[in-house]
Amino acid sequence: MPDRVLRAMHRPSPNIYAGELVEMAFGLIPDLKAVAQTRGHVAMYIGNGHAAWEAALFNVISKGDKVLVLMTGHFGWGWSNMAGTMGADVELMDFGRRSANDLDAVEARLRADADHQIKAVLSVHVDTSTGVKNDIAGLRRAMDASKHPALLMADCIASLVCDDFQTDAWGVDVMVAGCQKGLMVPAGMSFVFFNDKADAVREANGCASHYWDWRPRMQAEALWQLFDGTAPTHHLYGLRAALDMIAEESLPQIFVRHRVLAEAIWAAVEVWSAGGPIELNIQDAAYRSHAITSLRIGAPYGTALRTWCEQEAGLTLGIGLGMATAADPKADGFFRLGHMGYVNAQMILGMLATVQAGMLACKIPYGAGAIEAASAVIIGAQPQVPLAVLPQSA
Ligand SMILES: *Cc1c(COP(=O)(O)O)cnc(C)c1O
């Protein structure tokens, strides 16, 4: 989280009925749509990503509706669970932990659904557990090829403002995002973007929840209507600052920064891999997230390494989420590197050097020259890609 965001939040409680905050809150809407690359609608919620999952489902899915959930890791499974709890008839297509959605299989499944029982296809864009990035434009093409009318719903909680995501151009009907990842704001707000097609489904079916209903939020005229009660006042100031920073750097530049830093990480890991057990979880670079990298290193190395990095060097690495197996019930053989949002070259090089120090300390073998390989990627991208300084001022 940038200091600028935190500073924007550090202030007394504002008037929630009139004045500056009201204007500012409504001004967030066009800027949120700009980062989502949509001319559609957005509803804002007080809540985390799980809240946005549920909000999205309540508006377009009724009890008994069939939904097809594509699973490429922990988060596809999580969203499907939520749909099941709400009474949807959930069909899960599990593509494992190391690969993206198999779009031919999805197309075949949709063609087989001749009487169009499936009301929505749910897919995570970037699954934060496995580090896979699914091809959502390709998913739309597969749905169109099968002439299936289901809604396309995507989870961009980990990818928005990190990996390019073109809500309208890719034909996404409903998209969910949170504020605490690429949007660089403390956790607590989330967003559901939707188009007229999805809103027509909401109109036809009604919404079984008063709180999650996106219609009053979409038509809000007063601040309390935007959030169905008190607005998350300080989060709004933080989000305003974050959106200003994003506009100053520009979305294309942000995407390039994330790509180059991710490529630096992959280059380092490939060198380490040549001389030890560490391995990128997603082998095909075209399907790797630019915001999160999931690594396999073998039990108990993952946990040992995370513990050393946290306790001895102050670097927190991600746990091996959703990777547990009978042979490795606590996923001790996995860890994840987060590189989303407010990150620059020195942070990534520092992280890589710290991980390498951790492998040395834990006596985990690794190939030599990883920091040089990462450095070469960063040097090769400059000066076209400024990776040194992030916008800080104001
Ligand atoms: C973080 C995340 C979620 C869950 O968000 P919470 O804010 O933790 O509820 C869902 N999906 C993806 C892809 C995520 O990265």
The ligand as a Gaussian input file, in Angstrom:
#p B3LYP/6-31G(d) Opt

LIG

0 1
 C       -8.034000     -12.666000      -2.915000
 C       -8.918000     -13.354000      -3.883000
 C      -10.246000     -13.677000      -3.597000
 C      -10.860000     -13.471000      -2.251000
 O      -10.822000     -12.146000      -1.855000
 P      -10.995000     -11.805000      -0.309000
 O      -10.855000     -10.314000      -0.296000
 O       -9.902000     -12.512000       0.411000
 O      -12.332000     -12.252000       0.094000
 C      -11.011000     -14.257000      -4.578000
 N      -10.508000     -14.532000      -5.785000
 C       -9.228000     -14.247000      -6.091000
 C       -8.731000     -14.568000      -7.457000
 C       -8.394000     -13.659000      -5.153000
 O       -7.116000     -13.393000      -5.452000

